[in-house]
Amino acid sequence: MKLKNKVAIVTGAGQGIGKETALALAKEGAVVVVSDITEKIHDVVKEIEALGSQGLAIKADVSNNKETEEMAKKTVKKFGRIDILVNNAGIFPFKSLLEMREEDWDKVLDVNLKGVFNCTKAVIPKMIKQKYGKIINITSIAGVKVGHVGLVHYCASKAGIVGFTKATALELAQYGINVNAIAPG
């Protein structure tokens, strides 16, 4: 129970890597806020509770600043703190560069990169006050090692997360906030 009494928010936690991250945190004793745009978050909370931990489902679109701020406020209101943020929410709709429209580009960058910005901005005031926090940004090997046909927008967004993570880590270290990225793939 390495994370007993810690409160974690995991975005994009309705399925996939986000869901498994939320469950792993719960197994280590964390209280987990499960956030996503899908109703699947309620099922994940049930799984967390079956593990003996506490969970809270909050529907939020990470590309919407007001919704991410509300997510952070609800978390603090319910649990009093935010110790961990896992910025996992992301989309990867395949489309060739030749067929890609500006709206396609904007949607991916809004969710994948702006979402990391929005969620980080929403939690850092509380983390600064606590003088403690862990922020984990999920990027991809597509942003650091390889490109993929049909995913120009995705690769650009994931590379942006790497740069964001490096700069944010330097800026927030003075407040006891640790920022890292994980690049699955």
N, C-alpha and C positions, 0 to 999 in steps of 0.2 A: 504494500500500500504506500508506494512512494509519493503519491499525490493526494493523500488524505487531507481534507480541508482546503484543497485548491479548487478554484472555480475556473472552468475552461469554456470558451466559446469556440465552436467549430462551424465554419460556414461550408455550405455545399454538403451538409451532413445527412441528407436524405438517402444517399446511396453511395456506392463506390468507395473511393479512398476516404472521403469525408466520414461516411458511416463507420467504416472500420477504425478510423482514428478516434471517433467519439467513443466507440465501444472499448478500445484499448485504454483510453484515458479513464473511463469508468472502472475498468478492471483494476486500475492502479489507485482507485479511491477518489478520483476527482468527481466533483459535481459538474455535469456537462450540459451546456446550453447548445441545443441542436438547432441549427439555423439552415434554412433553404427556402426556395420558392415553392416547393412541393409539399403536399400533405403527408408524404412519407415520413416527415419528421416526427409525427406522433407515434408511429410504429417503432422508430429508433428509440424514442424516450421509453417506451414500454420495455424494450430490450435492455436498456440501461437500468431501469428499475428492477428487472428480473435478475440483474447482476448484483443487486443490493446497493446501488448508488442512486443518487438523485439526478433527475434530468428535467429540462424545461424546453419545450418546443416553441421557437419563435420564428414565424414566417417573415422573411426579410429578403428583399432584392438588394444585393450588395452594390449594385450600380446606382442605387438611390441613397443619397447622403442622409436624408431625413429618416429613412428606414433603418440605416445602420446606427444612427444616433439613438433612435428609439430602442433598438436591440440592446445597446450598451446600457441605457437607462433602466430598462426592464430587468436586466441581469443584476445591476447594482441594487435596485429596489428589492429584488427577491433574495439575493445572496450576500449583499453588502460589499462585494469585491469582484475584481476580474484579475485573475492571475495569469491566465494563458489565453492567447488568441491563435487559432490555426486558420489562416487565410487559405482555404481550400477551394472555394467556389470557382468554377470555371466552365467554359463551354468551348467546343471545338467543332463547329459545323464545317464540314469539308466543302470547299469551293475553290476552283482554280482562280489564280490571279486574274486571268483574262475575263472570267465571268463575275468576279467579285465586284459588288457595288460598294459605294461609300457607306451605305447603311450596314452592310455585312461587316465591314472593317470596324465601324464605330461600335456595333453591338459587342463584338468580341473584346475590343479594348476596354469598353465600359465595364463589362463583367469581370474580365480577367485581371486587368491592371488598375482601373479606377476603383474597382471593388476592394482591392488590397489597400489602396490609399484611404478610401472611405472608412473601412473597418478599423484600420490602424488609427486614424484620426479620432474615431469614436471612443476607443479604449484607452488611449495614452493619457488623458487627463487623470483618470482613476489610477492607472499604473504609476504615474509620476507622484501622485499623492501618497501612494503606498510605498514608494521607493522600491518597487519590485514588479517585474513582469517578464513574461516570455512570449515572444511573437514568432510564429513559425509560418513562413510563406511557402506554399507549395508551387513550385515552378515546374520545369520539365527539362529533360535532356534536349527537347526541341528548342529550348531557349538558350542552351549553353554549349551543346555539342554538335547537334545535327539539325538539318532542316527537313521539312516534309512537304511533298507535293500536295497542293490543295489546302495547306494550312499556313499560308504566309501571315495572316492576321494572328493566328494562335502563336506561332513562333515569335513574332514581334512582341506580343503581349508577355510571353514567358521570359524573354530576354529583358524586357522592361522590369519585371519583378526582380530579376537578379540585381540590376542597378539600383532599384529602389531599396532592396534589402541591404546592400552594402552601405549606402548613404544613411539609411535610417539607423542601422546598427551603430554607426559612428556618432550620430546625433543623439541617440537615446541612451547610450552607455552611461553617461554621467548621472542618469536618474535610476540606475540599477535595472534597466530594461535590456534584456538580451534579445537580439533579433537575428534569426537565421533563416536559411532557405533549404528546402529539400527538393531535389530534382529527380522524381521517379522516371522510369523508362528504361 
